Amino acid sequence: MKAFNIMEDITKKYLDEMLSMRFDICTCDLCKQDIIAFALSRIPPKYITVDSFTDKLIQQIRTENSQLIVKELVAAVRTITSNPRHEEGLDREKAYHLLMKQIKDDRGVDFSHYRDRVLKRRIALRMRAKNVQTYSEYLQVLIHNSEEYEELFNVLTINVSAFFRDKPIWDKLKQDVFPALIAKKLKEHGLRRIRIWSAGCSHGEEPYSLAIMLYELTEKMPEKIKIEIYGSDIDRECLKQAMLGQYNSESVKGLTPYQLRRFFIPINDKYQVVPQIKELVQFKNRNLIHDPAFSGVDMITCRNVFIYFNRSLQEYLIMKYHEALVDEGYFVMGTSENLLGEARQVFSGVDSSYRIYQKISIKKY
Ligand SMILES: C[S@@+](CC[C@H](N)C(=O)[O-])C[C@H]1O[C@@H](n2cnc3c(N)ncnc32)[C@H](O)[C@@H]1O
């Protein structure tokens, strides 16, 4: 009875799924053939007869072997496409760099320090939406249709945020960090103020959360402390919404019902930040990489922004923030981000599990 290697069938289907969004590598028939051959040379065959072939059996074999197949396919894709049997790989990289150069020339945004892998994945979303297969074709789309830039920037700089996002960090700020900062300010003479910079603030949820928390912590104090929060972002559309200060029910989920009643006015299906909180926050359009930092700040929050940047840019920014902070100022990162390189010497972890750090004062002699 005729038998065939079912792993070949399953592997080919996996590969098609994997390659559906990979415009950054060659997916020509020759390369695909080589990838399959490479992967199958490392995946033990499983022969079944035509008679025993049922959807249920295929599904079962697929589930049992999915981890191995994906692992070998990832390795095969990397090996074959970085060294294809033809020259096209080089052209693709060249086209990608031309595309990035065009974006920089047209819009002044330099993504060269962003992680290539992240950028390519995001650009693939737009290429698919525009139904084009190559970076050169997508470049033409951008040249002939400048509105596409808005769509592209929307996917490149993902703007997801929410009030009091990652609650444990906010609990830590409320219980330990802000009381210590407030106590320090109370010891000062003259105008007391707390200045915080929310870098990469998206639609403003983070700076408004900071404003709400500090307002609540200081409102009953006999001594007044001026609160100044700066929110900055590269994305002008985001900032327009931030300045408007209206949010949908999803964004405000992290607020308590009391905070929502007290600090927001319901307008249709939206929630509008009240003036007493709004006036504590100023928004500025700034590119973290090229524009100057807000200096003399007591705290910088830069959360879920570094994920887009390569290591050297992260190190550069962390040192730039170090300079912008006052002595013993705080630096708050996202939960999946880490201090890198030299920064480990000049920041101490207030609580590194929450990614809250404090500038080590550099004594001047
Ligand atoms: C995922 S949001 C993070 C929002 C907020 N910090 C939070 O954690 O909820 C990332 C933001 O970084 C901004 N961003 C990315 N690259 C930037 C750059 N070079 N300069 C300023 N902002 C940038 C994006 O526009 C986006 O709004």
The ligand as an ORCA input file, in Angstrom:
! r2SCAN-3c Opt
* xyz 0 1
  C       3.340     51.956     23.658
  S       3.341     53.705     23.798
  C       3.703     53.875     25.501
  C       2.758     54.833     26.210
  C       2.978     54.926     27.712
  N       4.323     55.304     28.042
  C       2.620     53.626     28.384
  O       3.497     52.858     28.785
  O       1.421     53.336     28.498
  C       4.870     54.140     23.007
  C       4.916     55.585     22.587
  O       6.259     55.921     22.256
  C       6.203     56.882     21.230
  N       7.504     56.943     20.536
  C       8.101     56.013     19.763
  N       9.268     56.479     19.284
  C       9.419     57.728     19.794
  C      10.423     58.736     19.672
  N      11.520     58.527     18.923
  N      10.238     59.908     20.309
  C       9.130     60.134     21.075
  N       8.150     59.227     21.231
  C       8.285     58.034     20.595
  C       5.100     56.367     20.331
  O       4.578     57.376     19.482
  C       4.093     55.865     21.345
  O       3.100     56.815     21.632
*
